[in-house]
Amino acid sequence: MTLRVTEGQQDGWVVVRASGEMDIVTSPALRQHVHDAVADGRRNVVLDLSQVLFCDSSGVGVLIAARKLMRSCRGELRLILPAKGAEDGSHVNRVLGALGVRRLFEVYPDVLTAVSDEASPLSA
C-alpha cells in the first residue's frame, strides 16, 4: 500500500492529511510536506494521521523530526489520531506509546478541535 498525502488550510493552520502506510519508502512524502510548509513561512501544522493504517520506525522518525523542526522555528505541530487508537484500524497511537514518544505530541481527536485556540490536547 502507498501513502497518500494531501494538504489544505483551515483557520490559519496547514492541515496535512495522510492515508495508507507510513514506512521507509512512503514517509518521506509526509516529511516533505512539513518542510515545504516551513519553507513557505507557515508555522502552524496539523498532521491528520487518522487514516494511517501502518507506521514503522521510519514513520515515527519523520514525526519526531517534524516536531523538532516546528519547535526550532517556534511553530506548533498537532496530530490527529483515531479516537480509539488501534481499534479504529490505525496503530500509530499504539506504536508511539510503545516507543515512549506519544507524550511528546499534542494529539487531538479531529481537525476542528486541533485548529481551535481553546482546545486542549488529549492526554497521553
Beta strands, then each sheet from edge to edge (+ up, - down):
strand 1: 3-10
strand 2: 13-22
strand 3: 44-55
strand 4: 76-80
strand 5: 106-108
sheet 1: 1+ 2- 3- 4- 5-
end
